[in-house]
Each structure stands twice: as structure tokens, then as C-alpha cells.
């Protein structure tokens, strides 16, 4: 199929690149949308600056051609340096609200800071990505709270192009993985009242065309667009279309229960997504999300796709192990600020290490332990890992079903079940940081080194805690370490 030819979604975009504009800044570059946008801009010859909250080395590793600046949108002083010399800024810092009752004021503060500093810096354009929500049924006070970020950017003296989207369908997107896993793993699909609500999902490819296309179209400067797919569907219809594509027969049961916490908690137990993200999607899903305005200025490059084709494109990317970004790249939101093993002022309180000598090559051993987790499992004693993951998910943690972005490749900050890659050194080391709920902080390290003409394969568990509960946790699970890690090392060697 034609969409398998290139990772670049905008290779067939009809607008003309304008690298002469100068520096283009992308906020939220390590997130799902930003991570797809940056390589598209670089491929079209733009000078790109990516903004990250902390210096992790991830952006430099993924896009060495881009400039990386460290700035937190909540800190105006950091933004001043980041926005200096910028022509156009993409604001992709997505609101984290879980419905209007729990709207996080930090999102508004970040937008306000960004708008004020951008005005001072004198940048020429802002491109804002937001969500379509039909607010007509809500009172003025609630409408104001939900739309306050968009209203804040309207105060700017800088022309702002606002793009409002509904649900995004693409490999690695949260909604795509929610639908797919519910259909695959749940024999029954409950249909509450809001499952009849209308939504106009957009494919990731179409969204990238619009994000890049409006940058290259002068008529789009300062305008607002609802950007959607080629058809309007209900959530029930989307479930049925997807289940047909997967050849899964489902039992659909209508229910009067429509409590978001109930559905999100249930769905979190059978899908990779955490309860908080699912609840956010459900609350937004209780509103109609359909395009309202005309798109005269962008029709020439806007290529909406039908829902079925969007799903097939995403499935193709997964089958070819070619998922470039995933919703888990930006969740938990605070993962960038987590304490690193190298940041500890003292040695971790508990360390448990196991090793094995082997004749296998360093390259083979490194490839082998970089493929653990996800659909491939943990090679041996998978039931132990699954029980620990289930315990975490019952406590509203990330759980083990979060999986991986790619079955064959790893990069800095990638997710592996309830771990995240903190450090990776080719043919030498993989360090994972725990993101499950713990009474302390934990890391798991794999290393391979030369020793006496052979390779020494080592796995080390680090655990740092100060409380009684943390000590109890370590000693409860310590007896299982020998079984888990010695068998794991054997399997890594066998599969290298």
C-alpha cells in the first residue's frame, strides 16, 4: 500500500516549504503529536527549535539537526530565552484537564506565560492545537473555564492560527489503542447514553498535513479551523467498524450507567491506558465533536480520510513495527522530572545483582535484553511480572499492559511495561526506571562487559527508600529475585 513507502507523512503535501521564515519552535516535542511534527519540519528544510522541560538528551538523540532549548512554560524567565529569535511557535502543550470540574490551573498559567513572553519576544506567528467540544449545552461559566486557553491566545498581538481537532486516529494514539484493546480483550462492550454522540475523528496523516500546511499558507495566518476526518460517526459505530476489521464478534449491551470513573477504571484493567487518560477521553466524549466552520483556505492541502482507512493505516504501521511516537511518551506527565539514578546523593539503600558468563557476542546480548517486555513478555516467569502489573493497575498505577512503542528498537525515555528507559548505551547498558506505584524508587539495569575473553552479562536491581513500608516491600519481594533474574539471564543468553 502507498502509505507504507515512507515514515514522512507530509512527503506528498502540496504546499511549498518556506525555510526562509527562520526558526520554527515546537513545544511538546517529546509528546505524541510534537514527536511526529519535528521530523516533518526538518525534512522540509526548516530550522527547528524544540523546547523540553528538562535536559534529558532525548531530543538531541532523536533530532541532532534541531536546536534544543530547556524551558518550562510555567517559568517566564526560561521562556524568554527559548522564544528569542523565533519566527513561528507551535503550541502543543496539551491541556491535562479531566473534565471542567478538575481543570488544572497550571495549563492556563503555562498558556498565559507563553502568550505574554511571545508578545515581548516579537515572534510573528503562533499555531495552536486544541480540541473541538460543542459547549452550547453548558452554562457560560463552564464554557469559559474550558475555552480559557484559546481565549488567552486571542489576547495576543501575534496572529494565532487555531486548529481544533476531535479524536486522533493513528498508530500509537491513545484513542486508537483504547478501541483496539477493548475489542480484542473484552467480550462485552457496554454502550452508555453518550455512545450515541457524534464525533468526527481525524487521521494522524491528515493532522500532520494541516499542521505543516498552515505554516506554509499565508491565508491561514490568524484564522481558526475545525480539522476533522471525512465522516461523522458515533462511538458505537466506531466500535463496530473496528471490530469488523479485527474479525471479532462482540456483544453490545446498552446501559443507563454513564459514570466516567466506572468506565475508565474498567477499561484501564483491559487496556494499556491508565484510568486518568481514559476518564479524560470519556468526559470529552460526552460532548459532540463535529466540525462546524468552513476550511476554504486549507482545502488545497487538507486530505481528510474515512475512519476505516485511518484504522488500516495505523494497523499497517503496527504490523511493520514502525510506530514512531506513542501516547505513553508523555505519560505520566511528570516523568521528565523524576529522580534519576545518577541524581541520588547516596548509594541506593538496597542493591541486588546477578551475573552470568557467556561466549555470546556483546551485540547479540544487547539486542536480546533490549527486546524484553511488551507483547514478547519477560522471557520466563511472566506470570510473576503480570501479577505485579495487575497489583499496580488495581491501585490506579501504569500496570504492565502499557507495553512498548516498538518490539525491536528502543530509545531514551521509551516505555517498557511499567518501566521507562533512563539510559541506553549501545552494546553495553540498559537502565530502566520504575514507574509503578512503590514506597520508594527503583531501577533495573542490564549490562554486558568483556571479562577474561568472555562476556559478563549482569542484571542489577536498585531500590532506594527511607521508610518502614519501603523496607518491608524490598524484603517481601527479595526471595523472588533469584528465581526471576537467574532465569531471565539464561533466556537473554539463549535468545542472543
N, C-alpha and C positions, 0 to 999 in steps of 0.2 A: 504493500500500500504506500501511497505517496508520502504519508506523514512519517514514515519510518526512515526517510533519507537523511534527515538532519536533526540535530538537537536544537538548532536555532529555529524558533517558531516564527520569526519575522523575516526569514530569508526571501519570502515571496511578497513582502509588504510593498505596496505600490508608491508610497511617498518617498521623497528624496532626502537622504541623510543630510544634516546640516552641522557638521563638526565645527564649522567656523563660529558657532554660537558661543563656544567656550566651555567652561567647566559645568558639568551636569552632576548634581548631587542626589544620591539616593539614600534616604533614611530607611530604616528597617531592612537593610540589605541582607541580613542573615536570616530573614524570615522567608516564608513560602513564596510570596509574590516578588519581593525585592531580590531574592536569590535567583529568580528567573529573569528579572529585568536587566540586571547588571551585565550579564554576558551578551544580551541582545544589543545593548547600547555600545559596548566595547566592539562588537563585531561590525557595527555601522560607523566606526571611526571616531566616536565621541571620547572626549577626555572626561573620565568618570571619577567622581569622589564618593566614596562610601563612608557612611557615618555609623560607628559602632559605639555602644555604651562603655565597653571596656576593651583593653588591648589583649586579645587572645591569640592573635596570629592567624586566625581563621580566614579573614578577608584577604590578607597578603598571600596566603597559600592558595586560595581559590582563584583570585584575580590579581596576579602580580603586576598587570598593566595598569590597574586602577590605583588611585591615591586613597589611603585610608586615614580617616581622622577619628579621634576618640572624643566623643561628646555625649552627654546625657541631656535630653531635651528638657529635663526638669531643672537644669543648671544653665542660666542665661550666659554666664561668663564663658562656659565651654562652647556654647552655640556661636558666640561671636567669632571665634577663631575658625570654627567649622564652616561658617557661611561666607567668610571673606573670599571675594573673587569668584563667587558662584553666579552663573547666569540663570539656570533653572534648577529648582529643587522639587524632587518628588517627595511628597509627604505620605509615607506608607506605614506610619506608626499607628497600627490598628487599635481602635478603642477596645478596652478589655471588659466593658460592662457586661453584667449578667442580667440584663433587663433594667428598666429605668429605676427600679427601687434600689438597685445596688450599683448605680453608675459610679464609677471611680473618678473622683475629682482630679486625680493625678493625670488622667488623659486630657482633661480640659486645660490643666496648668501647662502641660507639655505643649499643647497646640497654641496656647496664648503666648508662651515664651518664644516659640518658634516664629510665630507671626510678627511679634514685636521686634525680635532681633533681625528677621529677614527684612523688615521695613528699614531698619537702621543700616543694614549692610547694602541696601540698594540693589538687591537681586532683581532680575527682570520678570521672572515668571515662577508660579507655584502650580504644581499639578497634584491635586488632592484626590485620593481614593477613599470613597465612603460607601455606605450601604443604603440600598433602596428599602424604605419602610413606608407603608401607607399609614400616615398618622392621623388621617381625617376622623377616625373614631375616638381619638383621645382628646382630653381637655388641653387647653392652651399651656398650662403649667408643665404637663408631662411632655408635650411636644417640644417645648423649649429646652428641657433637660436633654432629650435625645439628640436634638439637632444643634446643640450649642457649639460643637467643634466647627461645623460648617459655617455657622453664623460668625464665629470668631474670625475665620479666614476672610469673610466678606468685609470685615472692618479694615482689611489691609489695603494699602495703596498700591500693592502689587497685583496685577491681573492673575486671578486664580482660576484655573480650569478644574472644575469639579466633576469627577466621574463616579456615578453611583451604580453599584452592581448589586445583584441579588446573590444567588448561590453560585459558587465557582466549582466547576467540574473539571478535574484534571488529575493526572497521576500524582498521588501524594496529598491531595487536598483533603481537608477534614470531612467535608460532606460526602465526597466520593467514598472514602474509607468507611464512613458510618453506614451508608447504604449497603455497600458490598458485604461488610461483615455481618450486618443484621440478616441479610438474605442468606448468607452462607451458613450462619451458626444458629439462627433462631427459627424453629419450625413454625412459629406463630408470629404474625405481625399484627400488633394492636393498632387500631385506627381511631384515634380520638377525633373530636369535632374539627380541630384545626387541620387534620389531614386533607380536608376538602379545600383549604386555602390555596389560592393561585400563586404560582411562583414562576419566574422566567429565568432559569439557570443559564449561565454563560460558560462557554468552554475556556480553558486557560489560554488556548491559542488565540481566540478572539480577543480576550482581555489584553494580551501582550500586544496585539496589533493596534489596539486603541491607545494603550499607554505610550507606545513609541510613536504612533501616527499623530497624536495631538501635539507632540513636541515638534513635529515636522510640518505642521499645518497652522499657518498664521491665523486663519479664520476661527480656529478653536480657542484662541487666547481669550481668557476671561469668561468663557461660556460654561454652561452646565449641561451634562448629558446623563441620561439613564442608559446604561450599556447592558444589554441583555442578549440572550440567545434567540433562536429562531422560532420558538414555540412556547406557549403558556401551558403549564401543566399543574396538576395538584400533586401533593406529596404522595397520595395514594397511587396516582398514575405513574409517578417516577419509580416507586417500588415495583410495580407490575412490569414496567418496561425492563428494568434491570434484572428482575428475576427470570424473565424470558431469555435474556441474553446469557444468563448463567445456567439456564435449563434447570431451574429449581422451582418446584411447585410449593407454594406457600398457602397457609391457612390465614385468611384475613378476618379479623374479628373487630367489629365496631364496638366502641366503648364510650361511655359518658364521662369516664375519668380522664381528666386532661391536666393533671397536676405535673408541672415540669420536673420537679425533683424526683417524682416516682419514675417517670420515663427515663430521665437522664441516668439515674442510678442503675436501673435495669439494663439499659443499653451499654453502660460502662463495663458491665460484667461480661459482655459477649463481644465487645469491640475493643480496638486498641485505644480509643479515645477516652480521656478522663471525664468524670461526671461534670466538671465545671464547663468544659468546652461544649459538651452535648447540651447542657442546660441553656447555655447562651444561644445555641442554634435553635433550640426548641422555642425559646421565648421570642426570638426574631421571627420564627416560622408561624407564630400566631397572628402575624400581620401579613397582609397581601404584599407581595414583592414583584410588581409588574411595571415595565417601562411606561412612562407617561408622556415624556416630551419627544419632539422630533429630533432627528440626528442629521440634519441636512449637511452640516459641514464635515461630517466624518463618514458619510455613506460610501465615498470612493475607496476607502481602505478598511471599512468595518465589515467583517466577514462572519456574520452570525451562523452558528451551526445548530442543528437539531440535537436534542438531548441524547438520542441513541448514538449518533455519530461521536458526540463528545465522550460518551462512556467507552465506545470502542477504541477511540484514540488513547484514552487513559489505560485501558486494559492492554493495549499493544505495548505501551511503554513499560508496564509492569512485566509482561511476558519476556521482554528483551532486557530486563534488569537495567532499565535506563531512566530511573526516577531521579531527577536532579535535585529537587528540593521536596520537603515534606512538612506537614503541619507540626510535627514534633521538633522541627528545627528551632521553633520559638516558644516551646512549652516544656517545662514551667517557665514563665516569663522571667523569673529571677535567676535562671540557670547561669547566665553570664556573670552574675555577681557572687556565685558560690565560691567557697573557700577551696583553693587548690591544695594538693598535697605538698607542693613546694612552698606554699604560703605559711604552713604551720611553723610556729616559732620553736616548737619542741618536737622530738620524735613521737610518732603516734604511740598511744598507750599500749596497744596490742598489735602484734605482728605475727602472722602465721605463714610459713614459707615451705614449699615443696619443690623438689627438682628431680630431673631425670637426664642421664647422659645418653646421647644418641649419635648415630653416624649420619643421620639425615641432614640435608643442607639447611643453612640458615634461611635461605629464601623460601624453601618449602615449608619449614616450621612456622615462619612468619605468616605466610599466606594461610596456613591452616588455622592458627589461632585468631586470625582476623576474620574468619568466616563463622565464628561461633554465634549462637543466639539467632533470633528471628525464626523463620519457618524451619530452618535447619536444626534448631534446638541446641542443646549444650552437650551433644555427643554421647554422654552417658548420664544416668541418674536424672533424666529430665523431669521425672515426677517430683523430685525434691525442689527443683527450681520452680516448677509450676505451683506447688503448694505455697512456696514463699511469695510468689507473684499474686496468687489468689488472696492470701492474707493481706497483702498490701492494697489490692483493689477493693476489698471489703472495707478497708479503712480510708477509702477515697484517695489512695495513692496512685502512682502511674501504672503499677502492675507489670507483669511480664509480657502481656499480649501486645505491648506497644511495638514490638518487632524491630525492624531495621529499614532504612531507606533503600539499601541495596544489598543483595545477597553476596556479592562478590567483591565490593570495594568499600573502603572506609576512609573517612576524612575527619579532621579535627571537629569536635562538637557533634558528631553523628550520634544517634541514639542506638543502643543495643538493649532491647527489652527495658529493664529498669536501671540500666547504666548509661553513661554518656562518655564519649571519648574525650579524655582530658589531654592526653599526649600520645603521639604516634610517631615513631622513628623507624624508617624503612629498614626491614630485615633485622630489627633489634628489639623494639619495645612497643607495647601497647598498654596504656594506663587508662583504666575505666573508673569513673566516679559514680558512686551510688546515688540514685535519685528516688529510691523507695523511702517510705517513712521509717525512720530509725531514731533511737535515742542516742545519736552520735553521728559521726561522719565516717564513711567507709570508701575504700578504694580497692580495686583488684588489678594486679599488674601481671603481665606476661612478658618474659624476657628470654632472648636466646643469645648466648655468648660462646666464643671459642674457648676451649679449655683442653689442653693436652691432646690436641689433634682431633678432638671430638666437639660436639655442640652440647652445651648445657642448657636445657630447657627448664625454666623456673616460673612458677606462679606464686605470687605473694598477696596475701590479704592484709590490708592495713585498716585499723579501726581506732578512731580517736574519740574518747568520751571522758566526761568528768563526773557523771552522776552514778548513783547506785543502779538505776534501771539500765544504764548503758553497760555496766559491768555484768549484770545479770544476763543481758541479751547476748553478750560475747560468749560467756561460759555455757549458755544454753545451746548455742549452735556450734561451738568449738569441736565437740565429738564428731560432727558430721564432716568436718573439713578434710580429714584424712581420706574418707571414702570418696568424697566429691572430687578433690583435687588430684589425687593419685590416679584415679580412673580418667579424669579429664586430660591429664598429661599423656597417658598412654594413647588415648584416642587422637589427640593432636598429632602425636608422632606417626600413628598408623595412617592418618589421612594427609600427611605432608608429602 
